[in-house]
Structure formats: structure tokens, C-alpha cells
Amino acid sequence: MVAALPEQRRERLDARFKELKDGGSRAPRRGVGKAQAAIASIVKIKQPSVSKIEKQAEICICRHLKSFVEAIGGQLDLIVASPRSRAV
């Protein structure tokens, strides 16, 4: 699917992927200036669970789901947008 995109778009996606990979899943939370404990309270989970999510231990589910959807001919897009950062 990505291969079908224009080269400039693929380069932007690759750059953004590297940025997120290097910053992990912490980037969106930090972008809005919230602590793990604050997020945990809002989501009604414990702070270590937020840490685990940010360390990408649970991100594998998304990769598997994406592979599944693509295997059946679909496309899975996940967009995260916050008031203080651009959509990811």
C-alpha cells in the first residue's frame, strides 16, 4: 500500500515513522504536556500500564490487526490527533 504512494509522501511517512519510533508512543502524551499518572487516571488504569503501552509492548496488536486487514484486501489507518500536535 505504501509503495503505491508518491515518493515524496513515502519519504514523509518514513521520516515520521522514524520520529515516532525514536520517541516511542510517549510523543503524543508529551506533546500535550500530560504525565503518565494523569493519563492513567483519565483512562482508569494504573500508571505502569501507561508505561507499558508507551514502551510498545502492546503495539504488536496493531501490527497484527493491520496485517490481518491487509490480508483480506483492506487498509487499516490509525490517526492520532491532539490539540497541540499534528495528526499522526
C-alpha positions as CSV (number, residue, x, y, z in Angstrom):
1,M,0.0,0.0,0.0
2,V,2.7,2.4,0.9
3,A,4.6,1.5,-2.3
4,A,1.7,2.9,-4.3
5,L,2.1,6.4,-2.8
6,P,4.1,9.2,-4.4
7,E,7.7,9.2,-3.5
8,Q,7.5,12.5,-1.6
9,R,4.7,11.1,0.5
10,R,6.6,7.9,1.2
11,E,9.6,9.9,2.4
12,R,7.4,12.0,4.7
13,L,5.9,8.8,6.1
14,D,9.3,7.2,6.6
15,A,10.6,10.3,8.4
16,R,7.5,10.4,10.6
17,F,7.8,6.7,11.4
18,K,11.4,7.2,12.4
19,E,10.5,10.1,14.6
20,L,7.8,8.1,16.3
21,K,10.0,5.0,16.6
22,D,12.7,7.1,18.2
23,G,10.3,8.9,20.5
24,G,8.1,5.8,21.1
25,S,4.4,6.2,22.0
26,R,5.4,8.9,24.5
27,A,5.4,11.7,21.9
28,P,1.6,12.3,21.8
29,R,1.4,12.4,25.6
30,R,4.4,14.6,26.0
31,G,3.0,16.8,23.2
32,V,0.0,17.7,25.3
33,G,2.1,18.0,28.5
34,K,0.4,15.3,30.5
35,A,2.1,12.9,32.9
36,Q,1.6,9.2,32.8
37,A,-0.3,9.3,36.1
38,A,-2.7,11.9,34.7
39,I,-3.4,9.7,31.6
40,A,-3.8,6.7,33.8
41,S,-6.4,8.5,35.9
42,I,-8.4,9.6,32.9
43,V,-8.3,6.1,31.3
44,K,-8.9,4.4,34.7
45,I,-5.8,2.3,34.6
46,K,-2.7,2.2,36.7
47,Q,0.4,4.3,35.7
48,P,2.5,1.2,35.0
49,S,0.0,0.2,32.3
50,V,0.5,3.6,30.6
51,S,4.3,3.0,30.7
52,K,3.8,-0.5,29.2
53,I,1.7,0.9,26.4
54,E,4.3,3.6,25.7
55,K,7.1,1.0,25.6
56,Q,5.1,-0.5,22.7
57,A,4.6,-3.9,24.4
58,E,1.0,-3.7,23.4
59,I,1.6,-2.1,20.0
60,C,2.0,-5.6,18.4
61,I,-1.7,-6.0,18.5
62,C,-2.0,-3.1,16.0
63,R,0.6,-4.7,13.7
64,H,-1.2,-8.0,13.7
65,L,-4.5,-6.3,13.1
66,K,-3.0,-4.3,10.2
67,S,-1.6,-7.5,8.7
68,F,-4.9,-9.2,9.0
69,V,-6.9,-6.4,7.5
70,E,-4.4,-6.2,4.6
71,A,-4.6,-9.9,4.1
72,I,-8.3,-9.6,3.4
73,G,-7.7,-6.8,1.0
74,G,-8.4,-3.9,3.3
75,Q,-6.5,-1.0,4.7
76,L,-6.2,0.0,8.3
77,D,-5.3,3.6,9.1
78,L,-4.9,4.9,12.7
79,I,-4.8,8.7,13.1
80,V,-4.0,10.3,16.4
81,A,-4.7,14.0,16.6
82,S,-4.3,16.2,19.7
83,P,-4.9,19.9,20.2
84,R,-1.2,20.7,20.5
85,S,0.4,18.4,17.9
86,R,-0.1,17.5,14.3
87,A,-2.0,14.4,13.3
88,V,0.0,11.2,13.4
